[in-house]
Amino acid sequence: MMIDNVRVVIGSGPFSAEDAQYYIRQIQKATKLTLKTVRFNRCDSYLDIRCSFESVPFDRIWRIPLTASHEDRAVNK
């Protein structure tokens, strides 16, 4: 279905078009990017919302130095 020029996919669970429209408007308020597709999956205890946008202005690149030894990592302590 289409709501406000956004493709809406309801994966599972009871979910109405009015609910989808409410969440789409909340997402549009929170971002300046053009929303393309929203996927909703409802379970008993949570709602999973996955969004895709028309274009993302850049990709974030993370560079992590590999010089640290295993003893310096907080994960293994």
C-alpha positions as CSV (number, residue, x, y, z in Angstrom):
1,M,0.0,0.0,0.0
2,M,1.0,3.6,-0.5
3,I,0.7,6.3,2.2
4,D,1.9,9.9,1.6
5,N,4.0,8.7,-1.4
6,V,5.7,6.1,0.8
7,R,5.5,2.4,0.1
8,V,4.3,0.6,3.2
9,V,4.9,-3.1,3.9
10,I,3.2,-4.7,6.9
11,G,5.0,-7.9,7.6
12,S,3.2,-9.5,10.6
13,G,0.8,-8.7,13.3
14,P,-2.4,-6.6,13.4
15,F,-1.5,-3.1,12.2
16,S,-3.9,-0.6,10.6
17,A,-3.3,2.0,7.9
18,E,-3.9,4.8,10.5
19,D,-1.2,3.4,12.7
20,A,1.2,3.3,9.7
21,Q,0.4,6.9,8.8
22,Y,1.1,8.1,12.3
23,Y,4.5,6.4,12.4
24,I,5.4,7.7,8.9
25,R,4.6,11.3,9.9
26,Q,6.8,10.8,13.1
27,I,9.7,9.6,10.9
28,Q,9.3,12.4,8.5
29,K,9.4,14.9,11.3
30,A,12.6,13.4,12.6
31,T,14.6,13.4,9.3
32,K,15.1,15.7,6.3
33,L,15.7,12.7,4.0
34,T,12.9,11.6,1.6
35,L,11.3,8.4,2.9
36,K,10.9,5.7,0.3
37,T,9.8,2.5,2.0
38,V,8.7,1.6,5.6
39,R,8.3,-2.0,6.8
40,F,6.4,-2.7,10.0
41,N,6.6,-6.0,11.9
42,R,4.5,-6.2,15.1
43,C,5.1,-8.7,17.8
44,D,3.6,-9.0,21.3
45,S,6.1,-6.8,23.0
46,Y,7.6,-4.6,20.3
47,L,7.1,-2.9,16.9
48,D,10.0,-3.3,14.4
49,I,10.2,-0.4,11.9
50,R,12.7,-0.5,9.1
51,C,13.0,2.5,6.8
52,S,14.7,3.1,3.5
53,F,15.3,6.6,2.0
54,E,15.6,8.0,-1.5
55,S,19.2,9.0,-1.2
56,V,21.6,9.2,1.7
57,P,24.1,12.1,1.3
58,F,27.1,10.1,2.5
59,D,28.3,6.8,3.9
60,R,29.9,6.8,7.3
61,I,33.3,5.2,7.3
62,W,34.7,3.9,10.5
63,R,38.5,3.5,10.8
64,I,39.7,1.5,13.8
65,P,43.4,1.1,14.5
66,L,44.5,-2.5,14.6
67,T,47.6,-1.9,16.7
68,A,45.9,-2.7,20.0
69,S,46.7,-6.1,21.5
70,H,43.9,-8.5,22.8
71,E,44.7,-7.5,26.4
72,D,43.8,-3.9,25.8
73,R,40.3,-4.7,24.6
74,A,37.5,-4.2,27.1
75,V,35.4,-7.0,25.6
76,N,37.8,-9.7,26.8
77,K,38.4,-8.4,30.4
